[in-house]
Amino acid sequence: MTQRTQGGQAVTPALMEWIAAQKAAGFSLPAVLDAMRVAGWSDDTARLALGLQAQVQETAAREPQGLPAEVRVPWPVGAGELTVLQAGDRPVRTPVVMQSPPLIVFESLLSDEECAALIEAARPRLSRSLTVAVKTGGEEENIDRTSQGMFFSRGESSVIQTVEERIARLLGWPIENGEGLQVLRYGPGAEYKPHYDYFDPAEPGTPTILQRGGQRVATLVIYLNEPESGGCTVFPDAQVHVMPRRGNAVFFNYSRPHPASRTLHGGSPVILGEKWIATKWLREGAFV
């Protein structure tokens, strides 16, 4: 990103690269500053560029080495600045916004009527939930996930179409880049132990999975009802627990398919009642 000082000189990526090369060659900070002045850079511009380069180096030093490259991820415009965001056909409040991990709680994303409609449409189609088989790219039962579930096709009904359009508007991400909405039911004792939603690049089945839209980059979990006890969504690395409240949702993204995203999460066991959720996974590209 190019920045300008009041004098109009631009701190360009090429200048930043030149400063990095001088420091890597062993030149001292005063020497680099003097060289920039001789070359015609103003004192303000030179100091701004050196400060920005120091920030880049500090950030790189804090991050683990060998991370996968970052990709663009969904994030609502105004999140963290506005308490109410516009989702097209309804306003949505954001009582919780975090940066690490990038996480937002949305209030009243769905109406009570929409929640009930999704539950009733999904109920007769439920079966034992499957997870992605990372070794083959297929699907399999997993002892860590003891829910029942089903997938809707995108735009399958008017309710689903409305919800998908609302999500796309709120998150600034195309409808076609989303997997079909998945509805899950957790009965007493059912849970989903902590896991990551991205596809591990080290697994042999991942290249096959990525053919259908690329890597997952974000997750939206919508609560369709409220169990009497238990069933919260937990983020162990961040020490965050999100209580299930009908119509609310928790959103998080992951710009790298790596534990550094701090998006380890799970569904704690339901103690009393049952929990219904709808999950929307977003991909880098069009999901087919």
Secondary structure, DSSP 8 states (H G I E B T S, - for coil): --EE-TT--EE-HHHHHHHHHHHHTT--HHHHHHHHHHTT--HHHHHHHHHHHHHHHHHHHHS-TT----------TTBTTBSEEE-SSSEEEEEEEEETTEEEEEESSS-HHHHHHHHHHHGGG-EE--EE-TTTSSEE--TTB--EEEE--TT-SHHHHHHHHHHHHHHT--GGGB---EEEEE-TT--EEEE-SS--TTSTTHHHHHTTTS-EEEEEEEE-S--SEE--EEETTTTEEE---TT-EEEEE-SSSSGGG---EEE--EEES-EEEEEEEEESS---
